[in-house]
């Protein structure tokens, strides 16, 4: 079960990497990700955003900060969604 959940998180992270733009508001990103992953909760999307940050940190520090801010804002925008 854990492996399946991680695979889903990786898929959402890949979508985030494709869709995230500088200055994008968290709600806009969430809505765009939900179009491709309708079953994903905001919590799932926030986890995937943090995974994207971790995976990109080594290669693109500038984008990493933007992704971190987006992941934090996404997590903070809906603490109760699960």
Residue pairs with C-beta under 8 A, 6 or more apart in sequence:
8 37
8 40
8 44
9 44
9 47
9 48
9 51
10 48
10 51
11 37
12 33
12 37
12 40
12 44
12 45
12 47
12 48
13 48
13 49
13 51
13 52
13 55
15 33
15 36
15 37
15 48
16 29
16 33
16 45
16 48
16 49
16 52
16 67
17 52
17 56
19 29
19 32
19 33
20 29
20 52
20 66
20 67
20 70
22 66
24 70
26 70
26 73
26 74
26 77
27 77
29 45
29 49
29 70
29 74
30 42
30 45
30 74
33 40
33 45
33 48
34 40
34 45
37 44
37 45
40 48
41 81
41 82
42 74
42 77
42 78
42 81
43 75
43 78
43 81
43 82
45 74
46 71
46 74
46 75
49 67
49 70
49 71
49 74
49 75
50 68
50 71
50 75
52 67
52 71
53 64
53 67
53 68
53 71
56 63
56 64
56 67
57 64
